[in-house]
Amino acid sequence: MPDTKISTKEAIMLIISIIIAHTIVTLPATLLKNSKSGILVNIVYVSILALLFAFILYRLFKNFQSQDIFDISDYLGGPFLKNLIGIIFIIYFISSSGILLRNFAEGLKVIYFPNTNILFIILSFIITICITNSLSFRSNIKVISIILPFVIVSIFFLFIGNLPSFSFERVLPILGEGFFNTFVVGTGNIIAFSGISCLYIIPPLLKKPEDFKKIALTGIAISALYLILCVSTLLFMFSFFLKVDEILPLYTAASYIEYGSFFQRLDSIFLLIWMLEICCYLTITSKFSSIIFKKITNLKYQKPLTFVFPLLIFSVALLPKTVAISKLLGNILYRFISLSVVFCLGFVILLLANIKKLHYNRKHKEGNQ
Amino acid sequence: MKSKFIKIFIVILLIILTLSFNSSYQSLSISNIAFVVSMAIDTSTTNNLKVTFQFTKPSSVSENGSSDSDSSIVNSVEASSISSAINLMNAYVGKELSLSHCKLIVFSEEFAKNGISDEIFTLMNDNQVRPSTNIVVSKCTAKSYIENSKPIFEPLITKYYEGYTNSSSYTGYTTDATIGRFFNNMNCDTCEPFAILGGINSESKASDSTVPSEKDSNIKSNESAITGSLRSENIGLAVFKDDTLVGELTAIENLAFLCTRNQIDGFLISVPSPNDENKSIDIYLTPQKNTKIKASIVNGSPYINLEYTFTGRIYSMSSDSDYLNNDILTEVSDVCNSYLESVFSAFLYKTAKEFNSDIVGIGKHILSSFETSSDFEEYDWSQNYKNSFFNVNVQSNVKSGFLLM
């Protein structure tokens, strides 16, 4: 279907949008707590690792032109493996979206809707996803391409606006808790780039599959710069994030921006932009879930799934009983599931499929001789 | 038929959403809200604290622009906590108190000496409190400080509080201390919190300095020689160790504090005349560069080197002044250097030896001496700051007078 094919630029936007959504909630503060003053070196390090990982993925996908991880799983282990991997990826997208939505909605409730039940705040996002889900994937991507530059500019403005309050000396000691903590324990911070997950799915959706390498590397590089800006703002500005937890750390940074007595309380503009970004993220994950489900069940039409995945996200978002549980899930479960699904499972499947293909090619060659 | 159902479903959904969000907007409605302009916290004999709220009168500015003489309402309540005090006041005024326009939070000196951590955390937990809200420690009771804060040049109390600390950038006698920065410093390993020192002026107080020129700058709130219709004053700085008030700085020490933190555009200073010790010269100094701070650990003690650079022009003139003479200007510069060095050294040693409170934030400059964050935590900067040694070097270049030479 030509309607679902996306251009190279749109694919880059898609990757960035997935990666940066998590920075709006607690991710930068969690990274900061893990690596302390060594966070900038650590982010540069994990960005390089993420770029290397994306390059390896490109090499592994090269033997399977325009095929996604599910087609490759099918090739490797038949329909069973294809279905299993599909279900795991759907669970990953639904759970990470649900928890992210819950954490963001909790922040919104505290800041703007103190007397509104959290259910209705979450529901308003779910209705948005249902509407966007009923539209074509391409129109979704086009909207994301419009919103994303605003999100990036907002973080840039957040950095510039708080520049007078920065203490650049806070970057010292440059390795934080030491070499081992920054470069070995800190490797886990690669979860900041778990948006790489969409690289497993987008190959058949690309207009130009040959641009896969460019898409992956550019998307990660821009996201890395974005992440550095986010973390730097918190590192240079606040010392209390190492001791005190905040519901939306970047919102706190936004509330410090004031230009004279006229331009005050700009935080509401930031929050509006970030709400749109959360909607974009939820649209992408729910759309991806629909695509995966359609693929593993061989459905002819995607339309009946319009409400299914948003409702599943809604259910997951309502699961945590308290903010503490949703924060814990956001920090620990998301970390675990991202590392195991995105950086281990997907990679292993690709690697094994490549070995199988190599083995098959060799056998085929020997048979011909 | 199907589209009809969808339409009905959408309408029902919209009604549900409107009703569910209505409760949040109803509580935020201006008719249900009383806007707090400032808040004062005192000790109480009958309960944990006494909280005073200052509100604006909605009709304080008349249509022709003139204002009422008393444009604010002050109400007090004794309660066990700030939240409880707000709750009680909600019941009393019949409206919900909003702190979103609160410009000032005042703690009495007596209250601050017992630690204000709980109050600061509670206030920062309230999303209505802006980080830019000024924080004051009052030498008198916090309530009387607020009662005496009556604007004389502005029609509204809120306007007065907005420009409250503007003079800090050109006098250096007060500081723009905010609750956001206070909270940040309170939880910081490399710095300590501070607040504006407030009080009420009275004619009976005088500085004990012997040199007349020093009397002008060795003052602080409640001890100044200022009298006027605006009775509240903000001169000096309240120094905290963690959350507890440990001391006060005078106007000249506050100036040294701002110069070290690079938060001043220019300031007037009286230095002893090179020719006559009983006379003084007024010089307007402008920082030429940011203060260079280098810190290291020498024999287990922090050794801090500070370099200040200023350019200046002479304000005070007399008929026999000859400020075109290069030798005289060099002499004035040298006197200025040694005077400022003694002032800045005295300030730094006072914060270290007397208060053991790194309000300047020198700790962040010593971070480079440690390999890891854990090493720095083990060193325990907040306890070791008192062992610091300072080497102050001031380079001022006094050029000439302004219009007259």
Interface residues (C-beta under 8 A of the other chain):
Chain A: K36 S37 G38 V110 I111 Y112 F113 P114 N115 T116 N117 F120 L123 S124 I127 S167 E169 R170 L172 P173 L175 G176 E177 G178 N181 M237 F238 S239 F240 L242 K243 V244 T252 S255 Y256 E258 S261 Q264 R265
Chain B: L13 I16 L17 S20 F21 S23 S24 Q26 S27 N127 R130 P131 S132 E162 G180 F183 N184 N185 M186 N187 C188 D189 T190 C191 G361 K364 H365 L367 S368 F370 E371 T372 S373 S374 D375 F376
